[in-house]
Amino acid sequence: MASQGKEEARQARVGVVIPGAGHGERLGSLTPKAFLPLGGVPLLIHAVRPFQENPEVEEIVVVVASGHREEAEELCRRFRLDKVKAVVTGGPRRQDSVRYGLEALTAEEIVVVHDAARPLLSTGLVTRVIEAARRTGAATAAIPVYETVKQVHPSGVVERTLDRERLWLAQTPQAFQVPLLREAHRRAQEEGIEATDDAALVERLGHPVEVVLGERQNIKVTAPEDLPFLEQLFRSEAWGMRVGIGFDIHRLVPGRRLVLGGVEIPSSRGLEGVSDADVLLHAIMDALLGAAGEGDIGRHFPPGDPASRDAPSLSLLARVAELLANKGLRVGHIDAVAILEAPRIGPYVKEMQEAVAGTLRIPPWRVNIKATTPEGLGALGREEGIAAYAVCTLIESKGSA
């Protein structure tokens, strides 16, 4: 996987182990469960993405079935999951697979464990579980039981009805202080103890496990009917999708820096405006605000506001990102186009995409930036200014507490 550069030489603070070595016999499939498709994408990729996109997470270890390591590595490369630092082969039990993942992990503070078979996790739940583990040392996502619960004899006869008021259904992610989970697995290995989740191993040590309200869509693929149900749920996310469009145009004048997409470009002229007049970022912000139903950039950053004067547009974009987060909205995708005769911005596009993505805390593949020339037509063709259009999608978070 990705080699670690000098800036990554120190140990990561928060790491993730994704156990996905199960063969899914109950599904009746010869394909390991982690590689079954949901919306045309393997469950494993869906499970890893919320951690890839969460700024708290610095390192991910994926655990897969024997003979599928190279396949998983290729998938992580294809989907640009560069936080995946290792892919290892799992064991006969889930517990073994988590232990092997822990051995490959370098994180020193918090480890999060999440099943590859739970593809509809939100990055917000990841953050809440990590925060709880920092407070108490151990935490699990879980949801309360709403139905009446019966204890049933193997013959099929009800033995008793249980009090559901104190019953919760455990999910993953589960997060722990790294030494605590390592010790729990060491003791379980020595004593021959087997548990269905990592929280149970930690409970055996006498350490409390905090419960964090989970998400009802965070379902684990187990039975044959689960995949068709999740497919419908996955497609229904479009119900919560919002679309925005943005446009901006600025005049080119001497004596100004030319900043586009948060990147300074060598030029004898720059764009005229109150801030750094980054026309590309202004169009993107307009699109994001429009999709959120929050007006336009003029409403949030009026020309007469001293705070906006000469402000870097990336700092304004960061404020828009905060507004979106407070409304429970996450960025699905951004597509932006700059319209200009000169200069050529092709060499700077990758840096622009990374600047936008970094500010919005999303992966760069969710940002597409391109340019087109007006072919000498009109004011833009005469190099009097630069214009930009942007389209974005925002997705409403589901099941958040």
N, C-alpha and C positions, 0 to 999 in steps of 0.2 A: 504493500500500500504506500501512501504518500510518505516520502522520507521526511524526517524532522530537520528543519533548518535551525540556525543558531537561535532564532527568536523563540523556538519551541523546545529548546534544550532543557529548560526547567520542567519539573513535574507539573502535570495538569492539576488543577484544584478539583474540578468536577468531571467525573468520567461516567460512562454508561456501558452496561453490558446488555446485549440483546440476545437472549437465548432463542435460537431458531433451528434446533437440531431435530425436532420432532418429525416423525414420518406421517402422522395423521391417519393412523389405521382406521379410526372411527369415521373418517371422511371417505373411506373406500378409494383413495387415490394412491397411485404409485409415486407421484411427485411429492417430495417433502413439503410440508405445509407452508413453510416460509416462502416457497417459490410459486405457490398458487396465485393466479392473477385476480386482481380487483380493479375494475376499470382499465384493464389491459396492462397494469403495473403490478409486479410481485408484492405480496403482503409485506415482505421484508423491507422493501423500499418505503412503503407507506409508514411502517413502524419506525424507521430510522429518521425520516424527514423532520418530525417535530423536534428531535434533538439536534439535528444539523442546523435548524433555524433558531434554536434557543441560544441566546448569547451567553448563558451561564455555562453551557456544556463546552468542554474543550477537547474531549477525547471519547471515541466510541469504539468498543470491541464487539464484533459480531461473531456469534457462534452458530455454526451450521453443521448439517449432517455430513458424515464421512463421504468423500468423493465429490462434494459440492463447494469446496473452498474456492477454487479458481472461478467458478461461475459467480459466486457471491462477490469476489473481488472485482470482476469485470462489470457487474451490475453497479457497484458503488462508484467505479470510475465513470461509467456511462451517465449516471445520474448526478455526478459531481458532488458526491458525499465525502468531501475531503477531511471531515473530522473522524472518519473511520480510519483508525491507525492500525488495526489488526483484524484479520479474519481467522478464526481458529476452529478446529474440528471439535464437535461436542462429544458427549458420552451417552451411555444408554438411558440415563435419567436426566430430567431437567436440572435437578440438583447438581449433577456432575457437570453439566454444560455451564452452569453459572460459575462453578468453582474453577473450571478451566478458563473462563472469561476473566475472572478475578486475577488469575495468575498472569494473564497477559496485560492487565491494566496497570498503568503507572500513576493514576490519580491518587492524590494524598489526602484529600479532604472528604468529599462525598462521592459515593457510587450510587447510581440509579440503575435498577434492573427493570427491564420492560420486555414483555413477550412479543416476539415477532408476529405472533398470530393475533395481535390487537392492532389493527391498522388505522383506526379512526381516533387516535389520541390527539389532543390539542396541545400546543406548546405552552399554553397558559397553565394547564394541569401539571405539566413538567415543572414549571417554576414554583407552583404552590407546594408540591411534594418536596422539592429541594429545600425550600425555606423551612418547612416543618422539620426536616431531618437536621437542619442546622440548629433548630431550637432544642430538639429533644433527642437527637441521635438516630432516630428510626421513625419512618413514616410510611404509610401505605394509602393509596387511593382506594376508596370503597364507596358503595352506595347502600342506603338503607333498604331493608326488605319491606315492600309495601303489601305483598300478598300474604294471605294466611298460610302458615307453614305447618305441615303435618309430618310427624315421624311415622314411617310406614314399615311394617314387618315385611321380610322377603316374600311372604305369601301374598302380599298386596293388600293387607288389612291395616287400617290406621291404628297405630298404637297410642298416640297422643298428639295433641295440638300444642305447638310450642308458642311461647310468648315472643312475638316478632319485634317488640319495642326495642330490644337490645341486640337484634340480629342485623348484621351488615354483610354484604357480599363483597369480598376482597377483590381488587383488581390490581393490575400494574398500571403505572409505574410505582415501584417501591424504592425508597431512598434511605441510605444509611451512612453513618460515618464509616469510612473505609476500614479502620482497624476493627470496629465492632462486627461488621459482616464477615471479615476474614476469620475472626475468632469463632463466630457462630458456625461457619462451614468447617473449620478445623475440628471443633468439638463434635459436630455431627458425623464427620468422617471417622473419628476415633471411636465413637460410641455406637456406630452403625445405625444412626437415626436417619429416617427419611421423612421429608415434609413436602407438601405440595406447593409451598411458596417460601420465600426467604424470610418473610416476617415471622413465620412460625419458628424458624431456627433461632432468630434473635429473641423471641419470646421465651424460649427454653433457657436462655441465659439470665432470665429475670429482668431483662431490660424492657421498659415500656415502649410501645409502638403507637405513635399518634396517627389517628385516622383523618384523612383529608377527603372532603367530599369529591367523589369521582364524577364521571360523566356516563350517562346511560348509553350513549352511542359507542362507548369504549368496550365493545363486545369482543370476546375471544372466539375465534373460529375453532369450533370443536366438532359440531355435528354437521351432516351433509346439508341441512337446510340453512345453516348459518351464512354460507357464501352468497346464495341468491338474495337473502334478506339484507346482507351488508351491501350488496351491489345496488339494491334499491335505495338504501340509506345514503350510500356514497353519491349516487346521482342526484338525490334530493337536495344535496348541498347547494345546487344551483338556485333553490328557492331563496336562499339567503345571500345571493350574489348581487352586488351593485356595480353599475358601470358608470364611469365618469369620463368626460372629454375636456381637454384644456387647450387653450390657444394663447400665444403671446407674441408680440412683435416689438422690437426696439431698434432705434436708429444707431448706426455706426458713427462714432465721432473720434477725432484725434484726442490724445492725452488721457485715454482711459485704457485700463487692462481689459483684455478680452477673456471672459470666463464663461465657459459652456459646460454644463453637466458637472459643475463643481471643479473643473480643471482649467487652469490658466493655459491659454494657447498663445504662442508667439504671434504678434500682430502689431502693425503700426497704428491700429485704431481699436477701440473697444466699444461696448454698448452703453448707451446713455440711459440712466435711470437712477432711482433713489438708492437702491441697494447696489450690489455689484452688477445688477441688470442681467443676470444669467437667464436668458430667455428660455432655455431648455428646461431648467429647473422650475421656472415660473409656470410653464405650461404643464409640467408634471404635477406641481402643487395644485394648480387649478383643477386638474382632472381628479386628484385625490379628494379635494374638498368638495367637488361636485358630487362624486360618488357617495360621500358621507352626508350629503345634504347640508353642507356648511358654507354655502355661498362661494365666494372666490377669494383670491389672495388680497384684493383691495379691501375686503371687509376685515380680514385678520391683520393685514400689514398695510394700513393706509399710508399714502404718500407723505402726509404731514407728520407721521409718527417719528420722533427723533430716534427711537430704537431701531427703526428700519434703515436709517440713513447710513449708507456705505456698509451695511451688514452683509456678510457672506450669505448667499442664498442657501448654502448647505445648513447653516444654523437655523434659517427659517423653515427648511424642510424638516429638521429635527423637531421643531415645534408642531408641525403638522402631524408628524409621526406620533407624538405624544397625544395629540387630540384624538387620532384614530384609535390608539390603544385604550384611551379612556372611554371610548364609545363601544368597545368590544369588537373592533373591526381590524382585520388583517389584510395585507396586500396580497392579492392573487397574482397579478401580472401587470407590468407597465410596458407600453410600447410607445416610443416617442420618436419624432422625426424633426430634424432641423432643416430649414430651407434657407440656403445661402449659396452665393456664387463663389465666395472665397472667405477664409482659407479652407483647405481640405482638412477635415477633422477625423478621417479614418484612423490615423495612427493613435488617436486619443480615445477612441470609443470604449475600449476595454477598461481604461482607467476611469472613464465617466461612469460606466455601469457599476464598477466596484464602489465608486464614491456614493452613488445613489443607494445602492444596495446596503452598504455599510451604515449609512445614516438611517435607513428604514429598518435595519436589522432583518434583512431578508437575504437569501442567497442571490448571487449575481445573475444566475440563469432566470430569475424572475423579472429581470430588467432588460429590455431590448431598446437600443438606441441606434438610429441610422440617420443618414443625411441625404438630401437630394438637391440638385441645382435647378434654379428657375430658367436655365438656358438663356440667360441674358434678357429675359422678359421683365418688364415693369421695374419698380423701385428696387426690389430685391435683386433683380438681374443686373441693375446698374451698381450694385454693391453699396446701396444706401442704408441697408439694414439687414437684420436677420430675424426670421420668424420661426416658430416651432408649434407643432401640434403634439398632443399626448392623449392616449386612451389608457384607462386603467380599470381593473376589476378589484373590488373589495369584497371580502367574505365575512359575514357575521359569525362570530364565535358561537358555538353551540355548547350547551350544557355547562357553561362556566358558572362558578359559584357566585 
